[in-house]
């Protein structure tokens, strides 16, 4: 939609994550543990683990911390017994959300998540109510100063990327989850710096928000969910208008 940037809220979220780096370290380590437990500790045979290691590196998480998390997941070191749960619901303004949780206490987690929804006069929904409108994709952000668009397009499409868009000072690359690491590794081979890279859930359609006060309410709501220790990620179809992005990024 003209006048909107569906990546603006992703960059806003990343800025918030940078400010909470210690908590982000802990959350990524938890996710690595669960993925290593489910699919093994060898990144060569576990594409989701490879993607998480790439994400951890983008936050400059030390290699020793990454290896400890993997070993906890595979049982080589003692670690928590964590369960992955995805909650679904509708937030302020009717935005759709999926809330990814890793927890050792399901009852505690659902109560904490439900409390945030209740306090904001919003509602959780049953499994499948929201998730059917999201797709699991790879998402990579690169600053435009690192490469010319046509060269980048040729490189990433050859490796299986689905789309490349320029959004102000960034290129946003989307990939099928299975091709994500092929694209990341191709970019690494030519020494292109990645601002962020992860396998995530992207909505089929975005809900544009043009009112600043409503956008602030939504960001506060999402932030409250993200601040919960058991919450790993919050995925939404929230789309910030370009005219609001700069204002919101300063808050």
C-alpha positions as CSV (number, residue, x, y, z in Angstrom):
1,X,0.0,0.0,0.0
2,X,1.4,3.4,-1.0
3,X,2.5,5.5,1.9
4,X,3.0,2.5,4.2
5,X,6.0,0.5,5.2
6,X,5.4,-3.0,6.4
7,X,9.0,-3.2,7.5
8,X,8.8,0.0,9.7
9,X,7.4,-1.9,12.7
10,X,10.1,-4.6,12.3
11,X,12.8,-2.0,12.5
12,X,11.0,-0.4,15.4
13,X,10.9,-3.8,17.1
14,X,14.6,-4.3,16.4
15,X,15.5,-1.0,18.0
16,X,13.5,-2.0,21.1
17,X,15.3,-5.4,21.1
18,X,18.7,-3.7,20.9
19,X,17.8,-1.7,24.1
20,X,16.9,-5.0,25.9
21,X,19.9,-6.9,24.7
22,X,20.4,-9.0,27.9
23,X,16.8,-10.3,27.7
24,X,17.2,-11.0,24.0
25,X,20.3,-13.1,24.7
26,X,18.3,-15.2,27.2
27,X,15.4,-15.6,24.8
28,X,17.5,-16.7,21.8
29,X,19.4,-19.2,24.0
30,X,16.1,-20.7,25.1
31,X,15.0,-21.1,21.5
32,X,18.3,-22.7,20.5
33,X,17.8,-25.2,23.4
34,X,14.4,-26.2,22.2
35,X,15.4,-26.5,18.5
36,X,18.5,-28.5,19.3
37,X,16.4,-30.8,21.5
38,X,13.9,-31.4,18.7
39,X,16.2,-31.5,15.6
40,X,19.7,-32.3,17.0
41,X,22.7,-30.1,17.7
42,X,24.3,-30.3,14.3
43,X,23.5,-27.1,12.4
44,X,24.3,-28.9,9.1
45,X,21.4,-31.2,9.6
46,X,19.1,-28.8,11.4
47,X,18.2,-25.8,9.3
48,X,16.2,-24.1,12.0
49,X,19.2,-24.3,14.4
50,X,21.4,-22.9,11.6
51,X,19.0,-19.9,11.3
52,X,18.9,-19.3,15.0
53,X,22.7,-19.4,15.2
54,X,22.8,-16.8,12.4
55,X,20.2,-14.7,14.4
56,X,22.3,-15.1,17.6
57,X,25.4,-13.9,15.7
58,X,23.5,-10.8,14.4
59,X,23.0,-9.8,18.1
60,X,26.7,-10.5,18.8
61,X,26.0,-13.3,21.2
62,X,29.3,-15.0,22.0
63,X,30.0,-18.4,20.4
64,X,30.5,-20.0,23.8
65,X,27.0,-19.0,24.8
66,X,25.6,-20.5,21.6
67,X,27.4,-23.7,22.1
68,X,26.2,-24.0,25.8
69,X,22.6,-23.5,24.7
70,X,23.0,-26.2,22.0
71,X,24.5,-28.6,24.6
72,X,21.7,-27.9,27.0
73,X,19.2,-28.7,24.3
74,X,20.9,-32.0,23.4
75,X,21.3,-33.0,27.0
76,X,25.1,-32.7,27.1
77,X,24.7,-30.0,29.8
78,X,21.9,-29.7,32.3
79,X,19.1,-27.4,31.2
80,X,15.5,-26.5,31.6
81,X,12.7,-28.7,30.2
82,X,10.9,-26.2,27.9
83,X,7.7,-26.5,25.9
84,X,6.9,-24.4,22.9
85,X,3.4,-23.0,22.6
86,X,1.8,-20.6,20.1
87,X,-1.0,-18.5,21.4
88,X,-3.3,-16.5,19.0
89,X,-5.5,-13.5,19.4
90,X,-6.6,-10.0,18.4
91,X,-5.0,-6.9,19.7
92,X,-6.0,-3.2,19.7
93,X,-7.5,-2.0,16.5
94,X,-8.3,-5.6,15.6
95,X,-4.7,-6.5,14.6
96,X,-4.0,-10.3,14.4
97,X,-1.2,-11.7,16.6
98,X,0.6,-14.9,17.3
99,X,2.5,-15.1,20.5
100,X,5.4,-17.7,20.6
101,X,6.1,-18.9,24.1
102,X,8.8,-21.2,25.5
103,X,8.0,-22.3,29.1
104,X,8.6,-24.7,31.9
105,X,5.1,-23.9,33.3
106,X,2.2,-23.8,30.8
107,X,-0.3,-22.6,33.3
108,X,1.9,-19.6,34.3
109,X,2.5,-18.6,30.8
110,X,-1.1,-18.7,29.6
111,X,-2.2,-16.7,32.6
112,X,0.4,-14.0,32.0
113,X,-0.4,-13.8,28.3
114,X,-4.1,-13.7,28.9
115,X,-3.6,-11.0,31.6
116,X,-2.0,-8.7,29.0
117,X,-4.9,-9.3,26.5
118,X,-7.5,-8.7,29.3
119,X,-5.9,-5.5,30.5
120,X,-6.0,-4.1,27.0
121,X,-9.6,-5.1,26.4
122,X,-8.5,-7.5,23.7
123,X,-9.1,-11.2,23.3
124,X,-7.2,-14.4,22.8
125,X,-8.4,-16.8,20.2
126,X,-8.4,-20.6,19.6
127,X,-5.7,-22.4,17.6
128,X,-5.9,-21.7,13.9
129,X,-8.0,-18.6,14.3
130,X,-5.1,-16.4,13.3
131,X,-2.2,-18.6,12.2
132,X,-3.9,-19.6,8.9
133,X,-3.3,-16.0,7.7
134,X,0.5,-16.2,8.4
135,X,3.3,-17.9,6.5
136,X,6.6,-19.1,7.9
137,X,9.3,-17.2,5.9
138,X,12.8,-16.1,6.0
139,X,13.3,-12.3,6.4
140,X,16.6,-10.5,5.8
141,X,17.2,-6.7,6.1
142,X,20.3,-5.1,4.4
143,X,21.3,-1.5,4.4
144,X,21.2,0.0,0.9
145,X,24.7,1.3,1.1
146,X,26.1,-2.3,1.0
147,X,25.1,-3.3,-2.6
148,X,23.3,-2.0,-5.7
149,X,19.7,-3.3,-6.0
150,X,20.0,-5.1,-9.3
151,X,23.1,-7.0,-8.2
152,X,21.4,-8.0,-4.9
153,X,18.2,-9.1,-6.8
154,X,20.2,-11.3,-9.1
155,X,22.2,-12.9,-6.2
156,X,19.2,-13.6,-3.9
157,X,16.8,-14.8,-6.6
158,X,19.4,-17.3,-7.8
159,X,19.5,-18.7,-4.3
160,X,15.7,-19.1,-3.9
161,X,14.5,-15.8,-2.5
162,X,10.9,-14.9,-3.2
163,X,10.9,-11.1,-3.1
164,X,13.2,-8.1,-2.7
165,X,11.8,-4.7,-1.8
166,X,13.5,-1.4,-1.0
167,X,12.0,0.3,2.0
168,X,13.7,3.7,2.5
169,X,17.3,2.9,3.6
170,X,16.9,-0.9,3.6
171,X,16.4,-3.8,1.3
172,X,13.9,-6.4,2.7
173,X,14.4,-9.9,1.3
174,X,11.8,-12.6,1.9
175,X,12.5,-16.3,1.3
176,X,10.8,-19.7,1.8
177,X,12.0,-21.0,5.1
178,X,13.8,-23.9,3.4
179,X,15.8,-21.5,1.2
180,X,16.6,-19.0,4.0
181,X,20.1,-20.3,4.8
182,X,21.0,-20.6,1.1
183,X,20.4,-16.9,0.7
184,X,22.1,-15.9,4.0
185,X,25.2,-18.0,3.1
186,X,25.3,-16.5,-0.4
187,X,25.3,-13.0,1.1
188,X,28.0,-14.0,3.6
189,X,30.2,-15.3,0.8
190,X,30.3,-11.9,-0.8
191,X,30.7,-10.2,2.5
192,X,27.5,-8.3,2.6
193,X,26.6,-7.2,6.1
194,X,23.1,-8.2,7.3
195,X,21.3,-5.9,9.6
196,X,19.0,-8.7,10.7
197,X,18.1,-12.2,9.5
198,X,15.6,-14.7,10.9
199,X,12.9,-17.2,10.1
200,X,9.7,-15.6,11.2
201,X,6.0,-15.6,10.5
202,X,4.7,-13.0,8.0
203,X,1.0,-12.2,7.4
204,X,-0.6,-12.7,4.1
205,X,-2.1,-9.2,4.4
206,X,-1.1,-6.2,6.5
207,X,-3.5,-4.0,8.5
208,X,-2.5,-0.3,7.9
209,X,-2.5,1.9,11.0
210,X,-2.4,5.7,10.2
211,X,-3.4,7.1,13.6
212,X,-0.4,7.9,15.8
213,X,-2.3,7.4,19.1
214,X,-3.6,4.0,18.0
215,X,-0.1,3.0,16.8
216,X,1.3,3.9,20.2
217,X,-1.3,1.8,22.0
218,X,-0.5,-1.2,19.7
219,X,3.2,-0.9,20.3
220,X,2.7,-0.6,24.0
221,X,0.6,-3.7,23.9
222,X,3.1,-5.7,21.9
223,X,5.9,-4.5,24.1
224,X,4.1,-5.7,27.2
225,X,3.8,-9.2,25.7
226,X,7.4,-9.2,24.6
227,X,8.5,-8.2,28.1
228,X,7.1,-11.5,29.5
229,X,10.0,-13.8,30.3
230,X,8.3,-16.8,28.6
231,X,7.4,-14.9,25.4
232,X,9.9,-15.4,22.6
233,X,8.3,-13.5,19.7
234,X,5.1,-11.7,18.9
235,X,4.1,-11.8,15.2
236,X,1.4,-9.5,13.9
237,X,-0.1,-7.9,10.8
238,X,0.4,-4.4,12.2
239,X,1.5,-2.0,9.5
240,X,2.9,1.4,10.5
241,X,2.3,4.3,8.0
242,X,5.5,5.8,6.7
243,X,4.4,9.2,8.1
244,X,4.4,7.7,11.6
245,X,7.6,5.6,11.5
246,X,10.0,8.4,12.2
247,X,7.9,9.8,15.1
248,X,7.4,6.4,16.7
249,X,11.1,5.5,16.3
250,X,12.0,8.5,18.5
251,X,9.9,7.3,21.4
